[in-house]
Amino acid sequence: MTEFIEVENFDKYTVLTLNRPEVLNAVNNSMRKEIVSLLGELTENDECRALVITGKGRAFCVGADVKELAQLDQIQYRKKANFGANEPYNSLSHFPKPTLAAINGYALGGGCEMALACDIRVCSSEASFGLPEVTRGLIAGSGGTQRLPRLIGPGLAKEMIFTGKRISSVEAETIGLVNHVYPPEELLPKAKELALTIAENAPLGVTLSKIAIDRGLDLDLNSGLAYESELGTIILGTQDRIEGAKAAQEKRKPVFSNK
């Protein structure tokens, strides 16, 4: 039972909805713990092969609850950073199944960083993005200074972070921050459609592909290719690889068992 996260299980995928619309889905300690706990449960749930995260109301998420943050001194902040303050973002980034952020409105500060921790981002035409931490005497310290440059390049990332300015959904798509922009009423249906398309593929193939991409980004090209080859060898021995080949020969849709 969760207080601040709505959970909907569909065929092969799950939708998590941040549910604090009265404060634009700001993340407090309780929500933070709920996200981490749910991700742990969904990791072990074979029925969930992809995950969609969205927000209720007019915001995706505006980051940390400022009332809680204002109460921290340097020592308390460091303790939170060391013992779980960044866990929702790191847990999302390390979640073994594909994650899609369906960004319905404001994605600011930690909300933008939450979207960055997902594998794929799609947004509403009404969405806007920003990392305004420097305007408040802070830094984008929940992955913003690390994940954003890797996604859109250092020059554009530095401009966003140094100025703290917001960008529109159109600009976000132009610079590669999001994959697609949809009218508000189409956002969630399109995100669900994409999640299901991914979830219907071989789960082990998708998982190992995600691992190969994420690990490869930290390696030089030759090392990345060698690692990819190792994972490719592993997948050859799976039942799903055999089923995929058999289904192709029989001209039918494969039935994957995640084995």
HELIX and SHEET records of a PDB file:
HELIX    1   1 PRO A   21  VAL A   23  5                                   3    
HELIX    2   2 ASN A   29  THR A   43  1                                  15    
HELIX    3   3 VAL A   66  LEU A   69  1                                   4    
HELIX    4   4 GLN A   74  ASN A   82  1                                   9    
HELIX    5   5 GLU A   87  HIS A   94  1                                   8    
HELIX    6   6 GLY A  110  LEU A  116  1                                   7    
HELIX    7   7 PRO A  132  ARG A  136  5                                   5    
HELIX    8   8 GLY A  144  ILE A  152  1                                   9    
HELIX    9   9 PRO A  154  THR A  163  1                                  10    
HELIX   10  10 SER A  169  THR A  174  1                                   6    
HELIX   11  11 PRO A  184  ALA A  199  1                                  16    
HELIX   12  12 PRO A  203  GLY A  216  1                                  14    
HELIX   13  13 LEU A  221  LEU A  236  1                                  16    
HELIX   14  14 GLN A  239  GLU A  250  1                                  12    
SHEET    1   A 6 ILE A   5  PHE A  10  0                                        
SHEET    2   A 6 TYR A  13  LEU A  18 -1                                        
SHEET    3   A 6 ALA A  50  GLY A  55  1                                        
SHEET    4   A 6 THR A  99  ILE A 103  1                                        
SHEET    5   A 6 ILE A 120  SER A 124  1                                        
SHEET    6   A 6 HIS A 180  TYR A 182  1                                        
SHEET    1   B 4 ALA A  59  CYS A  61  0                                        
SHEET    2   B 4 TYR A 106  LEU A 108  1                                        
SHEET    3   B 4 SER A 128  GLY A 130  1                                        
SHEET    4   B 4 ILE A 167  SER A 168 -1                                        
END                                                                             
